[in-house]
């Protein structure tokens, strides 16, 4: 009896190797080769020829008709914001997140809303039709026009798509789908790559908008080959703690809209509901102002958010610790050195803990000034005045650099009732903003002197 030939496939680039290697010989990534069964060459060649047969003729770029893409709202305003305004005909979206975070719930709600204006299909490979119906009734959805298919075979799914001709389809999840053309198990690198490629081709040729639900690894990355993210038009990540009622949907890649856009949802008994004022989540409600708290106006995509930065400075002994939650730890160490060198505030023998309230992750350097003012306030034991906000990047020379779209940040803060702002001089508005007193500074020592005088 013939034994199956073993091959090792890289989950990053899809390259193969006859034996296991610590480093992929194709993309040079480490520890990415996974064992699998070698596929027959004839089947792979057949699939490649089929793909080439459907290619379009060569055309001149200036002669190609290009109009603004039409978008269909999903009924979820926060999801539409992340997608760039709604779903696009022929667009393929990949959404990933931890188990139980709410991916299937959100998509079922979107399907129910879209079914009132177009034909929709929900393909489930992890649940039965009865389980999907139970969730729909629990969420209070009508579901009278939502078509459901419980299937994991790719060929049958494609045949159903040809028969039903839906305008919007959800594949839940892409890791459960397998093709008869391949002998490897569902979820393997080869199966995920081939099934995603075939379904993407169906979406592009038929104009059907498609959403793939993807699993994530224990590191939080999307499972399967990295080429999966290159195939699709939009990649969304569902973030949040399962113990919290709030969820964030973040766009990592979007060919039809802005990247790093976020949508904020609250998990309720009736499913996920959009949060119109997400800044309220990331602000603590103190009865009195406390030392070590400073409100930052950060930017997530096109949306300004107000986030409270909290700092705690305590005696640390000979080996002080520097810990941060939601902020870069290496940047925190750099900012402490700048604070000591240019402002004369030393924390060398102190433990420093910094936290962004609400579990939000802040990656932009505009948080530097708020972090330093929170640390200085905790060290001195003096609280910042009520209604105080700050933002700005701090350089190694102690200068305060401007942040992008500073006017929008200031207007958002004024709209939410904040009255005092310390900002980089380059972000100072030419016209005064009603209700907001703005202190423009060029260096970190100037900012600390302004705060001491308030």
MOKA-V601892 format. One record per helix or strand of 3 or more residues. SS is the DSSP state (a for helix, b for strand). FROM is the first residue (numbers start at 1). LEN is the number of residues. If there is no record, write none. Layout:
# MOKA-V601892
SS|FROM|LEN, SS|FROM|LEN
This chain:
# MOKA-V601892
b|6|5, b|33|5, a|41|13, a|61|3, a|77|7, b|92|6, a|103|12, b|120|5, a|129|10, b|146|5, a|154|11, b|168|5, a|174|3, a|189|18, b|209|6, a|227|5, b|234|6, b|246|9, b|262|7, b|271|4, a|278|3, b|293|8, b|303|13, b|322|4, a|329|15, b|350|7, a|357|3, a|365|16, b|388|3, b|399|3, a|406|10, b|420|5, a|425|3, b|437|5, a|444|10
